[in-house]
Each structure stands twice: as structure tokens, then as C-alpha cells.
Amino acid sequence: MTSHLKTMLQVFRELVPVVTSGTFLIILTSCAVFGSVDYFRLAPGSLSVGSGVFLQGQVHRVLTYPFYHRSLGQLLLSICTMLFLGGGLENGVGTVRFLLACVLMSAVTGLLYAFLDVLRDSQAPTEGLVPTALACVALTTARTKTTKGYLCGVSVPAVVLPWVLVLVTGVLVPHTVPPCSIVAALVGWSHGRGWFSLVDISESGAALVEKSTPFRLLRGVGVVLFVPASAEERRRTLLPQINPPPGSYPVQAYAPVTSATTVAAGSTDTMHEGWRNSPGAVVGPGHLPAGGGHALQESCEHSSHALLQF
């Protein structure tokens, strides 16, 4: 029973992504906004983004719509979407640059969708973290050199992955507007191609920003992982060096095969690592110890099988 429980816990740890500081801050802000809207009894859709940004001058919705959710179910699904889709970008660029990219991409997505909503002459406001998560995926796929990704165990071309997720989130997450998701994927792809390089922060600049008081406090939260901006520190954080204690790996010593041939005259026996070694000894196939040929064959077969598996 204990072994089955350990196996289930190990599988659970592999499936659930590690919660990073940037994702944790976004989720915490979404929960705080959801509680505030319910407490102050704000009108439904009061923080959503749509044509009201231009028609009514409510520009603040461009920044508030990612953290606003109409229902608890939408909030939980948005949190899961952000956890599984947004963590990869933060691991690649660091917490500071990840937060800046999320704010930038969500604001640009909100402005473009509000303008599109005015052109369409329709009232279809949207909200939630889904557009931000899709923009993060599109940015990651635009920068990566990997040609294929995996979605639920199915191999998908990396270029197509954001558009598949646009369809999936449109079906699973309520109050998701497909045009906004498409705009978010295009914005993320544009960011990955370097179109926002003028407003993007450099690695050295992010390293200075993360030394400020808010990020030092965020780094002190022990339950989440803070990803540094520096590539070297990020590598040490995400890929910690393993130093196994002595004796963890078994080492087997092999003695030289005893030869039955006559040692040449004048040769002297030497000792090698505690074993007697005759330099003039010649080993023939008939002088292998009992079972030696079979053991050698099994060893060769095992080595070739391991190489094929690798």
C-alpha cells in the first residue's frame, strides 16, 4: 500500500507543474480581484475589455480584464490554463521579464481587441487569463528551435500548437471569445519575432530590477520558485547540480584473466592495483574461465541494447 501511494505521489508531482513566483503573483491578483468584485457587488462585465474602451473612454479595462472573472468556474479554469501554459515562458526568461511580458502582451491584446470590437459593431466583451496564457505559448513557440511539441501525449508541430490551444480553450473555458484568443496568439508571436524589442527589458536590466524591495519579498516566499533573470543563475535554480555521496554508485573491480601459457624467460611479474599481472602473458580463447565466453556475449548484447535504447 505504501509503495502504491509513493508511486501515485510521484506521478502527481510529474504532472503538476512547479508554481513559479510570477505565475503565483498573477493568480493571487486574480483571486483578489474576484473577491473584491463580489464584495463590492460591481456590475457584471464592469472590468471586461471590449468596445467600451473607446466608446466610453474606459481605458483602465485594458489592464484589469486579465484579472477579472465572472464566475468561480471561469477563475479556476483560467488558473489551470495559466499554470500549465505560462510557466514555460517564466522558466526561460525569468520572473521579472515574464511579468513585464504578460502586462505588455495583455495590454496590446486588449487594445487591439477593443478596436476590433468597435469595427465589428458588436458587444462581445471578454476577460480572464486565457488570452495572456495563449500569448505566452505563442511567444515561446516563436523563439524555440524545437520543431514539435506534445499535447496530451500527441505530437503537434510547434507552429500549430498555439492555434490548437485556441480551439481547446474556446471549448473548455467559459466566456472565452475566439477573436480575442486569435489576437492574443498573434501578439505573442509578434513578441517572439522581436517586434516589441524597443519596450522589452534586457537581461541585465531585469537583474537590477529584481533586487528591488517588491521582488526581494517575492523571492522570500518559500512555497514558490523565483526564477532569476541571469541565465547562469537561472540554470543553477532550475537544474541544481547533483552531488551524490560516496558509495552511491557501485564500482566493481575486475581481476586480469589468468593465463595458462608459459611466461617468457626473463620477464617479471608486476602488481597492478593489488593484482598480479604478467606482461608477457598471452590469453587465448581456450584459457577463459568457465562461463567466460557466455558472460562476454551477454555483456556485449547488453551494451548494444543500451545504445539502441539511447
Phi, psi and omega per residue, in radians:
M1 nan -0.697 -3.140
T2 -1.163 -0.700 3.137
S3 -1.131 -0.685 3.100
H4 -1.132 -0.687 3.128
L5 -1.141 -0.697 3.101
K6 -1.133 -0.684 3.113
T7 -1.131 -0.734 3.121
M8 -1.133 -0.693 3.105
L9 -1.145 -0.670 3.124
Q10 -1.151 -0.740 3.104
V11 -1.115 -0.689 3.129
F12 -1.117 -0.704 3.123
R13 -1.161 -0.588 3.127
E14 -1.287 -0.562 -3.110
L15 -1.403 -0.694 -3.099
V16 -1.420 2.176 -3.132
P17 -1.224 2.737 3.077
V18 -1.267 2.280 -3.125
V19 -1.364 2.065 3.132
T20 -1.671 2.899 -3.010
S21 -1.140 -0.754 -3.134
G22 -1.108 -0.800 3.103
T23 -1.110 -0.689 3.116
F24 -1.093 -0.709 3.139
L25 -1.163 -0.696 3.112
I26 -1.145 -0.758 3.130
I27 -1.141 -0.723 3.123
L28 -1.101 -0.704 3.095
T29 -1.134 -0.693 3.112
S30 -1.110 -0.724 3.111
C31 -1.148 -0.681 3.119
A32 -1.147 -0.726 3.113
V33 -1.153 -0.694 3.127
F34 -1.092 -0.743 3.104
G35 -1.192 -0.647 3.136
S36 -1.174 -0.716 3.122
V37 -1.107 -0.709 3.129
D38 -1.232 -0.614 -3.102
Y39 -1.264 -0.786 -3.120
F40 -1.509 -0.024 3.066
R41 0.947 0.938 3.098
L42 -1.281 2.734 -3.123
A43 -1.153 2.504 3.113
P44 -1.051 2.332 3.140
G45 1.389 0.210 -3.094
S46 -1.236 -0.347 3.135
L47 -2.000 0.142 3.128
S48 -1.339 2.820 3.134
V49 -1.843 2.448 -3.134
G50 -3.079 -2.686 -3.103
S51 -1.159 -0.317 3.129
G52 -1.130 -0.322 3.094
V53 -1.061 -0.684 -3.127
F54 -1.716 -0.670 -3.067
L55 -1.290 -0.587 -3.108
Q56 -1.956 0.009 3.105
G57 1.215 0.436 -3.118
Q58 -1.617 1.255 -3.062
V59 -1.227 -0.402 -3.108
H60 -1.112 -0.355 -3.136
R61 -1.156 -0.395 3.119
V62 -1.090 -0.529 -3.136
L63 -1.689 -0.364 -3.050
T64 -1.665 -0.394 -3.003
Y65 -1.088 -0.547 3.131
P66 -1.142 -0.480 -3.068
F67 -1.673 -0.030 -3.108
Y68 -1.721 2.365 3.116
H69 -2.419 2.443 -3.080
R70 -1.357 -0.555 -3.062
S71 -2.424 2.882 3.128
L72 -1.169 -0.628 3.112
G73 -1.113 -0.733 3.095
Q74 -1.123 -0.657 3.113
L75 -1.116 -0.791 -3.119
L76 -1.149 -0.714 3.119
L77 -1.192 -0.623 3.077
S78 -1.158 -0.671 3.099
I79 -1.095 -0.792 3.113
C80 -1.092 -0.708 3.123
T81 -1.095 -0.739 -3.135
M82 -1.211 -0.646 3.139
L83 -1.122 -0.776 -3.038
F84 -1.466 -0.469 -3.053
L85 -1.843 -0.420 -3.057
G86 -1.679 -0.316 -3.076
G87 -1.165 -0.518 -3.118
G88 -1.122 -0.675 3.125
L89 -1.171 -0.714 3.133
E90 -1.132 -0.667 3.087
N91 -1.151 -0.423 -3.103
G92 -1.554 -0.494 -3.063
V93 -2.108 -0.231 -3.097
G94 1.759 2.835 -3.055
T95 -1.171 -0.759 -3.077
V96 -1.117 -0.876 -3.127
R97 -1.187 -0.536 3.091
F98 -1.135 -0.811 3.140
L99 -1.119 -0.722 3.108
L100 -1.119 -0.721 3.130
A101 -1.141 -0.664 3.132
C102 -1.144 -0.786 3.128
V103 -1.108 -0.751 -3.108
L104 -1.140 -0.850 -3.078
M105 -1.196 -0.672 3.124
S106 -1.178 -0.653 3.116
A107 -1.174 -0.775 3.129
V108 -1.142 -0.701 3.100
T109 -1.089 -0.743 3.127
G110 -1.110 -0.732 3.131
L111 -1.131 -0.799 -3.119
L112 -1.155 -0.692 3.134
Y113 -1.225 -0.639 3.086
A114 -1.089 -0.714 3.095
F115 -1.141 -0.702 3.102
L116 -1.145 -0.631 3.128
D117 -1.167 -0.588 3.071
V118 -1.190 -0.726 3.137
L119 -1.160 -0.629 3.137
R120 -1.319 -0.263 -3.114
D121 0.976 0.811 -3.134
S122 -2.314 2.690 3.096
Q123 -1.833 1.518 -3.137
A124 -2.278 1.222 3.140
P125 -1.191 2.706 -3.132
T126 -2.388 2.871 -3.116
E127 -2.821 3.025 3.064
G128 1.865 3.016 -3.083
L129 -1.552 -0.067 -3.081
V130 -1.088 -0.814 3.105
P131 -1.047 -0.674 3.116
T132 -1.133 -0.738 3.136
A133 -1.139 -0.708 3.116
L134 -1.151 -0.647 3.085
A135 -1.129 -0.653 3.098
C136 -1.123 -0.729 3.123
V137 -1.138 -0.759 3.134
A138 -1.117 -0.671 3.092
L139 -1.115 -0.753 -3.126
T140 -1.132 -0.768 -3.130
T141 -1.210 -0.486 3.118
A142 -1.271 -0.476 -3.108
R143 -1.668 -0.393 -3.039
T144 -1.318 2.687 3.059
K145 -1.654 -0.073 3.121
T146 -1.279 2.346 -3.094
T147 -1.560 -0.336 -3.089
K148 -2.320 2.593 3.029
G149 -2.220 3.020 -3.090
Y150 -2.190 2.245 3.110
L151 -2.171 1.880 -3.093
C152 0.992 0.692 3.100
G153 1.450 -0.022 -3.124
V154 -1.769 2.282 3.141
S155 -1.306 2.193 -3.097
V156 -2.269 2.354 3.043
P157 -0.980 2.429 -3.056
A158 -1.071 -0.565 -3.134
V159 -1.205 -0.552 -3.075
V160 -1.506 -0.326 -3.013
L161 -0.973 -0.824 3.133
P162 -1.042 -0.617 -3.100
W163 -1.318 -0.535 3.022
V164 -1.152 -0.716 3.116
L165 -1.184 -0.509 3.051
V166 -1.073 -0.746 3.113
L167 -1.193 -0.748 -3.089
V168 -1.137 -0.837 -3.137
T169 -1.171 -0.554 3.093
G170 -1.127 -0.490 -3.139
V171 -1.532 -0.696 -2.991
L172 -1.531 -0.663 -3.035
V173 -1.633 2.168 -3.141
P174 -1.232 2.728 3.122
H175 1.072 0.434 3.073
T176 -1.626 2.202 -3.119
V177 -1.734 2.026 -3.101
P178 -0.973 -0.721 3.108
P179 -1.024 -0.660 3.106
C180 -1.177 -0.667 3.100
S181 -1.118 -0.685 3.106
I182 -1.135 -0.760 3.105
V183 -1.073 -0.715 3.139
A184 -1.105 -0.734 3.110
A185 -1.114 -0.679 3.106
L186 -1.180 -0.658 3.108
V187 -1.157 -0.755 3.097
G188 -1.100 -0.713 3.103
W189 -1.114 -0.717 3.114
S190 -1.115 -0.697 3.094
H191 -1.103 -0.718 3.129
G192 -1.154 -0.474 3.110
R193 -1.470 -0.019 3.051
G194 1.619 0.258 -3.122
W195 -1.285 -0.287 3.137
F196 -1.917 0.425 -3.065
S197 -1.145 -0.455 -3.125
L198 -1.208 -0.504 -3.125
V199 -1.860 0.035 3.132
D200 -1.471 2.537 -3.124
I201 -1.576 2.515 -3.128
S202 -1.393 2.974 -3.136
E203 -1.159 -0.714 3.121
S204 -1.178 -0.673 3.091
G205 -1.138 -0.703 3.096
A206 -1.151 -0.595 3.100
A207 -1.128 -0.573 3.079
L208 -1.303 -0.664 -3.126
V209 -1.148 -0.664 -3.089
E210 -1.247 -0.095 3.040
K211 -1.530 -0.102 3.112
S212 -1.247 2.923 -3.023
T213 -1.078 -0.795 -3.129
P214 -1.030 -0.726 -3.101
F215 -1.367 -0.455 3.029
R216 -1.179 -0.661 3.052
L217 -1.160 -0.691 3.112
L218 -1.149 -0.613 3.104
R219 -1.171 -0.495 -3.123
G220 -1.330 -0.175 3.091
V221 -1.266 1.939 -2.995
G222 -1.344 -0.340 -3.057
V223 -1.417 -0.202 3.129
V224 -2.128 2.851 -3.079
L225 -1.779 2.078 3.050
F226 -1.556 2.168 -3.089
V227 -1.724 2.036 -3.115
P228 -1.180 2.814 3.132
A229 -1.398 -0.565 -3.134
S230 -1.187 2.390 -3.112
A231 -1.129 -0.678 -3.132
E232 -1.182 -0.800 3.115
E233 -1.172 -0.607 3.113
R234 -1.140 -0.667 3.112
R235 -1.153 -0.699 3.119
R236 -1.201 -0.552 -3.128
T237 -1.307 -0.796 -3.078
L238 -1.438 -0.507 -3.132
L239 -2.169 1.303 -3.126
P240 -1.130 2.490 -3.128
Q241 -1.260 2.356 -3.136
I242 -1.719 2.112 3.090
N243 -1.990 1.627 -3.106
P244 -1.213 2.497 3.103
P245 -1.187 2.720 3.116
P246 -1.031 2.401 3.135
G247 1.599 -0.005 -3.140
S248 -1.230 -0.593 -3.137
Y249 -1.851 2.169 -3.124
P250 -1.206 2.411 3.108
V251 -2.129 2.216 -3.101
Q252 -1.973 2.242 3.111
A253 -1.642 2.430 -3.111
Y254 -2.001 2.349 3.094
A255 -1.516 2.568 3.059
P256 -1.036 2.495 -3.123
V257 -1.182 2.294 -3.137
T258 -1.229 2.328 -3.134
S259 -1.824 2.447 3.113
A260 -1.679 -0.006 3.137
T261 -1.358 2.794 -3.113
T262 -1.348 2.277 3.106
V263 -1.237 2.399 -3.116
A264 -1.060 2.618 -3.098
A265 -1.145 2.430 3.106
G266 1.491 -0.125 3.138
S267 -1.435 2.604 -3.120
T268 -2.036 2.528 3.099
D269 -1.367 2.483 3.094
T270 -2.086 2.836 3.133
M271 -1.904 2.279 3.124
H272 -2.237 1.946 -3.134
E273 0.926 0.724 3.083
G274 1.496 0.017 -3.122
W275 -2.015 2.472 3.127
R276 -1.299 2.283 -3.091
N277 -2.283 2.207 3.122
S278 -1.793 2.009 -3.092
P279 -1.132 -0.444 -3.096
G280 -1.617 0.038 -3.067
A281 -1.306 2.430 3.099
V282 -2.123 2.219 -3.088
V283 -1.744 2.214 3.090
G284 -1.804 2.931 -3.098
P285 -1.148 -0.406 -3.132
G286 -1.451 -0.109 -3.069
H287 -1.831 0.219 3.050
L288 -1.217 2.576 3.094
P289 -1.146 2.887 -3.085
A290 -1.040 2.266 -3.126
G291 1.412 0.012 -3.085
G292 -1.161 -0.718 -3.138
G293 -1.113 -0.702 3.125
H294 -1.170 -0.716 3.127
A295 -1.140 -0.676 3.124
L296 -1.136 -0.704 3.135
Q297 -1.133 -0.744 3.124
E298 -1.123 -0.657 3.135
S299 -1.117 -0.749 3.130
C300 -1.131 -0.749 3.127
E301 -1.106 -0.689 3.136
H302 -1.142 -0.706 -3.135
S303 -1.140 -0.771 3.140
S304 -1.151 -0.620 3.113
H305 -1.159 -0.684 3.120
A306 -1.147 -0.666 3.130
L307 -1.170 -0.672 3.133
L308 -1.172 -0.662 3.105
Q309 -1.143 -0.664 3.134
F310 -1.193 nan nan
